């Protein structure tokens, strides 16, 4: 499935020091994926001492990345991830 990264997601990733390659890796090889608001999905992986969360929408033949976050363990749990 094709991965499309929105302009907003690219901007947020750059602001947070996350490369496009890392965003794509998280989508393709997440540690865990959960459903969040508005029917969107969230995937994460640990990088260094922080966790990178990618919020995305699954469409018919593509995945659209909406935003990228860097969070700590407590915030990760609030998103609903349980494998922390």
N, C-alpha and C positions, 0 to 999 in steps of 0.2 A: 504494500500500500504506500502511496506517495505521501510524504510529509511536507506540508506547507507551513512556513513560519510567518505569522502576521508581522506587519511593521511594528506594531505595539510590542509584540513579544521580542523582536530583535532589539528594540530600543531598551527594554527592561533587562534583557540578558546582558547587553553591553554595559549598562549602568551597574550591574551587579557582578561584572567580571566573569561572565559565563559565555563560552564560545558557542557558536552555532553547532559545531561538531558535538559538543557535550549535550546540547539540547536534543539532537537527533539520537545520540546514544541512549539517553534516558528513555525516549519514546520506544526505541527498539529493544532495549535491555533493561527494563525497570526493575527495581528491587520489589516494588509493590505498586499496584494501581487501584484507586478507589474512585467511587462516584462522588462528585461534589455538586454545588449549586447549578441550577439551570440545565441539568442533564449532562454537564461536562464531566470530564475525567481528570484525575491528577495522578501523575507518576513521579517517583523520586529515586534518587541515588545519593549516596554519601560522597562528598568530595572534601577532602581535608577534614576540618573540624566542624563543617557545616553540611547541611543537606540542600540539594537543589531540587526544587519542585517545578514540574512543568504542567500547566493547565492546558488541556486541549479538548477539541470537539472531534468526534468521529463522524465523518460524513460518508456518503455512498462509496466513493473510491479514493478518499484521501483523509488524512488526519491534519487538522488545522490547529497549530499551537497558538493559544490565546495570550499567555503570559508566562513568565519565568520568575521564580522566587528563590531566595536563599534564606533558609530558616534554621532555627535550632531545634533540638529534640522535642521540647515542649510544644512548640507551634506545630511541628510535624504531627504530633499526637492529636492536636485539636482539629487538624484536617481529616482525621479519621484513619490514619495509617496505624497499623497494629504490629508490624514487624520491626519496630524500632528497638 
